[in-house]
């Protein structure tokens, strides 16, 4: 936890001068229902669904921000697996208005299970490096790459074998439909699990989905999505699964 406080302090110092030139602190609240939570392909809550409650703070448009999420199962049996994620991030774009424009989102997340002792909980640090290239392919197609690196948050932890990578290769397409104001995003990804959780080093799953955003009011929107995961590595997941994600998002 000390490390997360140090990161927040450094970010606060770095944005001080930029914040003085801005007026608005961006705050977004989001509540999501997942009929199944597949965390990097793994059924985190077995046959149950999940609820995510998130607050995202955008620090004056500087690219720096902080995301805090509480996750829990929709029924009993996983009380001790409820968790808080604390994730400072930095995002932006380089090579603007060129064919090689690249969006990036870099973050460090501390995962905390309040119902378990630290040395027995699956308490970890997770670094996420996310990139996408909106102009490099024909209009509407956006390729992307996301790398997850996770390791125990302290020494002597029981779940010491969680150290490893997951590499996700994505391709999205924005489909414009006259009846819907926002495009329907068709998404696909294939993942390579590289040692995380002690599983095999192999292509682990592929996911295909469709989602959109429906504006309810000026500040409130509804984001429905449906997804299908093809599981390719039994040490990650043994089943092919269909699931939905339904979110309400309020932007201040």
C-alpha positions as CSV (number, residue, x, y, z in Angstrom):
1,X,0.0,0.0,0.0
2,X,3.0,2.3,0.6
3,X,3.9,2.0,-3.1
4,X,0.4,3.2,-4.2
5,X,0.7,6.2,-1.9
6,X,4.1,7.1,-3.4
7,X,2.7,6.8,-6.9
8,X,-0.2,9.1,-6.1
9,X,2.1,11.6,-4.5
10,X,4.3,11.7,-7.5
11,X,1.4,12.1,-9.9
12,X,-0.1,14.9,-7.8
13,X,3.2,16.8,-7.9
14,X,3.6,16.2,-11.7
15,X,0.2,17.7,-12.5
16,X,0.4,20.6,-10.2
17,X,1.3,23.3,-12.8
18,X,-1.0,21.9,-15.4
19,X,-4.0,21.8,-13.1
20,X,-3.6,25.4,-12.3
21,X,-4.4,26.2,-16.0
22,X,-7.6,24.0,-16.0
23,X,-10.9,24.5,-14.3
24,X,-12.6,21.1,-14.2
25,X,-11.8,17.9,-12.3
26,X,-13.4,15.1,-14.3
27,X,-15.4,12.5,-12.3
28,X,-17.1,9.4,-13.7
29,X,-19.2,6.9,-11.7
30,X,-20.0,3.6,-13.3
31,X,-22.1,0.6,-12.1
32,X,-21.7,-2.6,-14.1
33,X,-23.4,-6.0,-14.0
34,X,-21.5,-8.9,-15.6
35,X,-23.4,-12.2,-16.1
36,X,-20.0,-13.8,-15.9
37,X,-16.7,-12.2,-14.9
38,X,-13.9,-13.7,-17.1
39,X,-10.7,-12.2,-15.7
40,X,-8.0,-12.7,-18.5
41,X,-10.1,-15.7,-19.6
42,X,-10.5,-17.2,-16.1
43,X,-14.0,-17.6,-14.4
44,X,-13.2,-15.4,-11.4
45,X,-16.5,-16.2,-9.6
46,X,-17.3,-19.6,-11.1
47,X,-20.9,-19.8,-12.4
48,X,-21.9,-16.5,-10.7
49,X,-22.0,-13.1,-12.1
50,X,-20.3,-10.0,-10.8
51,X,-21.0,-6.4,-9.8
52,X,-18.4,-3.6,-10.4
53,X,-18.7,-0.2,-8.8
54,X,-16.1,2.3,-10.1
55,X,-15.1,5.9,-9.6
56,X,-12.7,7.4,-12.1
57,X,-11.1,10.8,-11.4
58,X,-9.6,12.6,-14.4
59,X,-7.0,15.1,-13.1
60,X,-7.9,18.3,-15.0
61,X,-7.3,16.9,-18.5
62,X,-3.6,16.3,-17.9
63,X,-3.8,12.6,-18.9
64,X,-3.2,11.6,-15.3
65,X,-6.0,10.0,-13.3
66,X,-7.1,7.5,-10.6
67,X,-9.5,4.7,-10.9
68,X,-11.0,2.8,-7.9
69,X,-13.2,-0.3,-8.4
70,X,-15.0,-2.6,-6.0
71,X,-15.8,-6.1,-7.4
72,X,-18.0,-8.7,-5.8
73,X,-20.0,-11.8,-6.8
74,X,-23.8,-11.6,-7.3
75,X,-24.5,-14.4,-4.8
76,X,-22.9,-16.1,-1.7
77,X,-19.9,-18.3,-1.8
78,X,-17.3,-15.7,-2.8
79,X,-17.5,-13.2,0.0
80,X,-13.8,-13.3,0.7
81,X,-13.1,-12.8,-3.0
82,X,-14.6,-9.4,-3.1
83,X,-11.8,-6.9,-4.0
84,X,-10.8,-3.3,-4.3
85,X,-8.6,-2.2,-7.2
86,X,-6.6,1.1,-6.9
87,X,-5.2,2.2,-10.2
88,X,-3.4,5.4,-11.0
89,X,-3.0,5.9,-14.8
90,X,-1.6,8.1,-17.5
91,X,-3.2,8.2,-21.0
92,X,-2.9,10.2,-24.1
93,X,-2.0,10.1,-27.8
94,X,1.2,10.6,-29.7
95,X,1.8,11.3,-33.5
96,X,-1.5,13.1,-33.6
97,X,-3.2,13.4,-37.0
98,X,-0.8,11.0,-38.8
99,X,-1.4,7.5,-40.0
100,X,0.7,6.3,-37.1
101,X,-1.3,8.0,-34.3
102,X,-1.2,5.9,-31.2
103,X,-3.4,6.0,-28.1
104,X,-1.8,4.8,-24.9
105,X,-3.1,4.0,-21.4
106,X,-0.4,3.0,-18.8
107,X,-1.4,2.1,-15.3
108,X,-0.3,0.4,-12.1
109,X,-3.0,-1.4,-10.0
110,X,-2.9,-2.6,-6.4
111,X,-5.5,-5.4,-5.9
112,X,-6.7,-5.7,-2.3
113,X,-9.0,-8.4,-0.7
114,X,-10.3,-6.8,2.5
115,X,-11.7,-10.1,3.9
116,X,-8.4,-12.0,3.8
117,X,-5.0,-11.7,5.5
118,X,-2.5,-10.1,3.2
119,X,-0.1,-13.1,3.1
120,X,-2.8,-15.5,2.1
121,X,-4.9,-13.3,-0.2
122,X,-4.2,-13.2,-3.9
123,X,-3.0,-9.6,-3.3
124,X,-1.1,-8.3,-6.3
125,X,0.4,-5.5,-8.3
126,X,-0.7,-5.4,-11.9
127,X,0.8,-3.2,-14.6
128,X,-1.3,-2.7,-17.7
129,X,0.2,-1.3,-20.9
130,X,-2.6,-0.6,-23.5
131,X,-2.1,0.8,-27.0
132,X,-4.3,1.3,-30.1
133,X,-3.8,2.7,-33.5
134,X,-7.0,4.5,-34.8
135,X,-5.6,5.7,-38.2
136,X,-3.4,2.9,-39.4
137,X,-6.2,0.7,-41.0
138,X,-9.2,1.6,-43.2
139,X,-11.8,3.8,-41.4
140,X,-13.6,2.1,-38.6
141,X,-11.0,-0.6,-37.9
142,X,-8.8,-0.1,-34.9
143,X,-6.1,-2.6,-33.9
144,X,-4.8,-2.7,-30.3
145,X,-2.5,-4.5,-27.9
146,X,-2.8,-4.8,-24.1
147,X,-0.1,-6.4,-21.9
148,X,-0.8,-7.4,-18.3
149,X,2.1,-8.1,-15.9
150,X,1.1,-9.3,-12.4
151,X,3.1,-10.3,-9.3
152,X,2.6,-10.6,-5.5
153,X,2.4,-7.4,-3.6
154,X,4.7,-8.7,-0.9
155,X,7.3,-11.3,-0.1
156,X,6.4,-14.7,1.5
157,X,2.8,-14.7,0.1
158,X,1.0,-18.0,-0.3
159,X,0.1,-17.4,-3.9
160,X,3.6,-16.7,-5.1
161,X,3.0,-18.4,-8.4
162,X,0.9,-15.7,-9.9
163,X,3.8,-13.8,-11.5
164,X,3.5,-13.7,-15.2
165,X,2.2,-11.9,-18.4
166,X,-1.0,-12.0,-20.4
167,X,-0.8,-10.5,-24.0
168,X,-4.0,-9.5,-25.7
169,X,-4.2,-8.7,-29.4
170,X,-7.4,-6.8,-30.4
171,X,-9.2,-5.6,-33.5
172,X,-12.3,-3.5,-33.2
173,X,-14.7,-2.1,-35.9
174,X,-17.2,0.7,-35.3
175,X,-20.4,-0.2,-37.2
176,X,-22.7,2.8,-37.8
177,X,-26.4,2.0,-37.6
178,X,-29.0,4.6,-38.4
179,X,-31.2,3.6,-35.5
180,X,-28.5,4.0,-32.9
181,X,-26.7,7.3,-32.3
182,X,-23.4,5.8,-31.2
183,X,-21.7,3.2,-33.3
184,X,-22.0,-0.5,-32.4
185,X,-18.4,-1.6,-31.7
186,X,-17.6,-5.1,-32.9
187,X,-14.6,-6.4,-31.0
188,X,-12.3,-9.4,-31.3
189,X,-9.2,-10.4,-29.3
190,X,-6.9,-13.4,-28.9
191,X,-4.8,-13.8,-25.7
192,X,-1.5,-15.5,-25.0
193,X,-1.0,-16.4,-21.3
194,X,2.6,-16.4,-20.4
195,X,3.0,-18.0,-17.0
196,X,0.4,-16.0,-15.0
197,X,-1.1,-18.2,-12.3
198,X,1.3,-21.1,-13.1
199,X,-0.8,-22.0,-16.2
200,X,0.6,-23.3,-19.5
201,X,2.5,-20.8,-21.7
202,X,0.0,-20.9,-24.6
203,X,-2.7,-19.2,-26.6
204,X,-5.5,-19.3,-24.0
205,X,-8.7,-17.8,-25.4
206,X,-10.4,-15.7,-28.0
207,X,-13.3,-13.3,-27.4
208,X,-15.8,-11.8,-29.8
209,X,-18.3,-9.1,-28.8
210,X,-20.6,-6.3,-29.7
211,X,-21.3,-3.2,-27.5
212,X,-22.7,0.3,-27.8
213,X,-23.5,3.4,-25.7
214,X,-27.1,4.7,-25.4
215,X,-27.4,8.3,-24.1
216,X,-30.2,8.6,-21.5
217,X,-29.5,12.2,-20.5
218,X,-26.8,14.7,-20.7
219,X,-24.7,13.0,-18.0
220,X,-26.1,9.5,-17.8
221,X,-25.6,6.7,-20.4
222,X,-26.3,3.0,-20.6
223,X,-23.7,0.7,-22.1
224,X,-24.8,-2.9,-23.1
225,X,-22.5,-5.5,-24.5
226,X,-22.6,-9.2,-25.3
227,X,-19.5,-11.4,-25.7
228,X,-18.5,-15.0,-26.6
229,X,-15.3,-16.5,-25.3
230,X,-13.7,-19.5,-27.0
231,X,-11.4,-21.2,-24.5
232,X,-8.3,-22.8,-25.9
233,X,-6.3,-23.7,-22.8
234,X,-7.9,-25.8,-20.1
235,X,-5.6,-24.5,-17.4
236,X,-7.2,-21.1,-18.0
237,X,-10.8,-22.1,-18.7
238,X,-12.4,-25.3,-19.8
239,X,-15.7,-23.9,-21.3
240,X,-16.7,-21.8,-24.2
241,X,-18.9,-19.1,-22.7
242,X,-21.4,-16.4,-23.6
243,X,-21.9,-13.5,-21.2
244,X,-23.2,-9.9,-21.1
245,X,-22.0,-6.7,-19.5
246,X,-24.6,-4.0,-18.6
247,X,-23.3,-0.6,-17.3
248,X,-24.7,2.7,-16.2
249,X,-22.3,5.6,-16.4
250,X,-22.7,9.0,-14.9
251,X,-20.3,11.8,-15.9
252,X,-20.1,14.9,-13.7
